[in-house]
Amino acid sequence: MAVYRLGYQRYQGPLTTHWQRLLVLPRYAWRRLFQQRLVLILLVASLIWPLLCGGYIYVSHRLDLLGSLPGNLKDAVEIGGKFFLVFMDVQAVFSVLLAALAGPGLIAPDLANNALPLYFSRPLTRFDYVAARMATLVGLLSLITWIPGVVLFWMQAGMAGWSWFAVNWYLGAGIFFGFALWILVVSLVALACSAYVKWRIVAGGLVLGFFFILTGVAQMVNAVLRVGWGSLLNPARSHYILWSAMLGVDLPPGPGVWPCVIVLTVTALALALVLERKLRAVEVIS
């Protein structure tokens, strides 16, 4: 057959599954992240606190004089909601720092080099692209948040016995779902900053500013206006209130649980809207 008679024909060969195509981006992104020295150092440093907490749990069950301790010291040794709340609060700080290092390099280089048309010309939608990039952060942040938290919970349950687990089973669920919500918001913030700013250093600063600067703004609003609803401007404080409710700890002063849920939902939707507006294969500028 002559060459000029050969027209366009759709590819009829074998195709990879949707999940295989979706996991290509996280696989190469994880490989690139673990080659960065700062990411590895911060990842190792963020695991020190879970190891210390695990040691504390072990020692608390190996004290022969535990029954003879004064009441206030005995309450401090007991493992409960306050213990896991402190653990989650510390790991949340490390997760923000890690997201500020790893998140900006996921989308910003693709936008700076106009690589989105190459991605979207393949059987990959914008939702798949965002899901793949988010899976990179979810997998990375899970290593320092809910995974060690659940391990600590089962360690405590195994050493304290079935009676402790029957009474405190909700702590494990609170750790998992509390960190899952936190990872979702942190990942959306990191991806939105990476999509909004094409410079990685500036995008990392925006991620830190979103959490730490808003903390100062919320405190300033509460102090100047003498109100408590200013804490809603601080996403970390809203999560802390939700975690307190999930772990059965007394709620701190400020807004209740449902206002925090509403604010965090609106925040997540706004961040998703930023991604929807910025991640386009073709941008028309008038």
N, C-alpha and C positions, 0 to 999 in steps of 0.2 A: 504494500500500500504506500502511496506517495506521502511524503511528509506533510504537505499542505492539506491532506485529507484527515489528518489526525487532529481532532478537536478536543475540547476539554471533556474529561471524564471524571466522574466522582470516584474517589478512592474506595475500593471494595475489599481491601485487605483486612487483616485482624486489627482490632482496636483494644487498647487497654481499658480496664474498668474505670468507672468514675472515681472510685476511691484511690486507685493507683495513680491517676493523674493528679488528684488533689494532694496526695502526700509527697509529690515530687518537690514542691516548693519548701515545705518544712524540713524535708530531709537535707537538702543542700543548705538551707538557712542554719540549721543546727550545726552542721559541719563547719560552716564559716564562723559561727558564734563561738564554738568551742576552740577555735584557733586564735581567738583574741585573748591576750593575757589578762587584761583588766576584767573581762567577764569571768574568766576562770577564778581569778583571785577573789572577786566579790562573791562568786558562787560558793567557794570553799569557806569564806568568812561567814556567810549567812547560815552555814550549817553548824557553826560553833554553838550557838544558842540552843538549838534542839538537842545537841549532845549534852550540854550542861543540864537541860531540863530532864533528859533521860537519866543522867546521873543522880539528879535530885530525887526522882521517883524511886530509883533503886535504893538510895540511902534511906529514904523515908520508910521503907519496908524492912530495913536491916538494923534499925536502932533498937537495941534491947531495952534501953531506958525510956522508950517512947511513952510508956504508960505512966511513968513517974514525973514526966515533964509538967511544968505549970500549964494552966489552961490556955493562956495566950500563945505560948510557944507551940503547944500541941495543935492549935488551930492553924498556925503558920505552916506546920509540916504537912497537914492534910491536903490531899490533892482533890481539887474540885473545880467549880466554874471559874473562880478568880484566878487560879493557877493557869488554866488554859486561855483565859482572856489576856493575861499578861504575855503569854507565849504568842498569841495571835497578833497582839499590838506590836511586839518587837519585830516579828517576821514581816509584818506589813511594811515597815520602814525599809527593810532590806529588799522587798519585792519592788518598791517604787524605785530604789536606786538601780536595781538590776534592769528594770524596764526602761529607765532613762538611758542606760548603756546599750541595751540590745534592741529596743524598739525603733529608734530613728533610722537604723540601717536596713529596715525591712522594706519600706515603701519609698523613702526619699531618693535613693539611687535610681529606682525605676522611673520616677518622675523626672529627675534631672537628666537622664539619658534617653527620655522618650521611649521607654521600653514597653509601656502598656499596650500599644498596638500589636506588638509581637506576642504578648500573652493572650490578648483577647482574639487574635486571629486563629487561635487554636480552640479546641473544645473546652474552653474555660470561661465561665461567666464572671462578672464582677463579684457576685456573691461568693463564688468559689475562690476567687483570688483573695478576698478579705478573710474568708474562713481559713484558707491555708496560712495566711500571714498571722492570723490570730492563733491558730494552732501552734505556731512556733513559740509565741509568748506563753500560751497556756501550758505547753509542755515544760518550758523552762521554769516558769514561776511555780508550777506544781511541785517541783523538786524541793522547794524551800518553804512551802506553805502547807497545803492540806496533806501531802504525803507524810512528812515527818510528824504533823499533828495527829493524824490517824494512828501512826505507829506508836506515838506516846500514849494515846488513849488506850490502845490494846495492850500496851505494856503495863499500864496502870491496872486495867481490868484483869489481866492475867495474874498479877501479883496480889491484887486485893480480893479476888475471888468473884464468884457468880453473884453474890449478894450485892456487891458494889455495882456490878454491871447492870443488874436489874433495876437499881435505883437511879443510876446516872447514865443510862444508855443515850439519853438525849444530848449528852456532851459530844459524843462522836458525830452525831448528825449535825450539831451546831458548828463543829469545826469544819466539816466537809462543805456544807452549804454556805456557811459564812465566808470561807475562803473562796468558794466558787464564785460568789457574787463579787467579792473583792477583785479576783483575777479578771473577771469580765470587764469591770469598770477600768481597772488599770490598763488592760490591753487595749480597750477602746481609746483611752486617753493617749497612749503611746502611738497607736496607729494614726489617730487623727492629727496629732502633732507632726508625725512623720509625713503625712500627706499634705498638711497645710504649709509646712516649711521644707524647702528642698535641701537645706544645710543641716547635716546631722548634729553638729554641736549645738546649733540654735534649737533644733527640735528636742534634743535632750534637756536643754535648759527649760523649755516650755513644759516638759513633763514634770520636772522638779517644781517649777513655779506653780503648776496647776494644783499641787497638793500642799506645798509648804507656804506659798504666798497666800493662798486662800485660807490657810489656818490663821495667819496673822490678820487677814481682813475680817474673818469671822469674830475673832477676839476683840478687834477694834470696834466693830459694830455693836457687840454686846456691851462693851465698856462705855461707849459714848452714848448710846441710846438707852442703856440700862434695861436691856431685854434679853431673852434667851433664844429667840428664834434665829439670831444671827449665826448660830452653830450650823444651821442648814446650808450656809454657804461653804462649809468645810466638809467635803465628801468623806474625809477620814473620820471626822467626828460622827457623821451619820452612820457610817459602818460600825463604829465603836458602840453606838447605841443599839444597833441591830444585833451585834454580837452579844452584848449584855443580855438582851432579851432571849436570844437563842440558848445561851449558857446558863440561864436562870440566875443571873447576877442583878443586883439592884441597879436600876437605871440611873445614870448620872443626871445632874440638873440640865434642863434644856428641853428641846422638843421631844415629842413622843415618837413611837415606832412608826406609825402610819405616815406622819409628815416626812420622815426620813425616807420611807419607801417611795413616796411620791416624787420627792426631789431627786433621788437616785435614778428613778425610772425616766424622768424628764432629762436628766443629764446624759443617760445612755442613749436616748433617742436623739438628742442634739448632736452627740459625737458621731452616731451612725449617719446622721444627715450630712455632717462634714465629709465623711468618707464617700457618701453617695455623690456629693457635688464635685469632689476633687478627683475621684478615680474615674476618668473618662478617657477612652481611647483617642477621641478627637475633640478638641476644644475650639469652639468658634468664638473669636474675639471681635467685637464690633467697635 
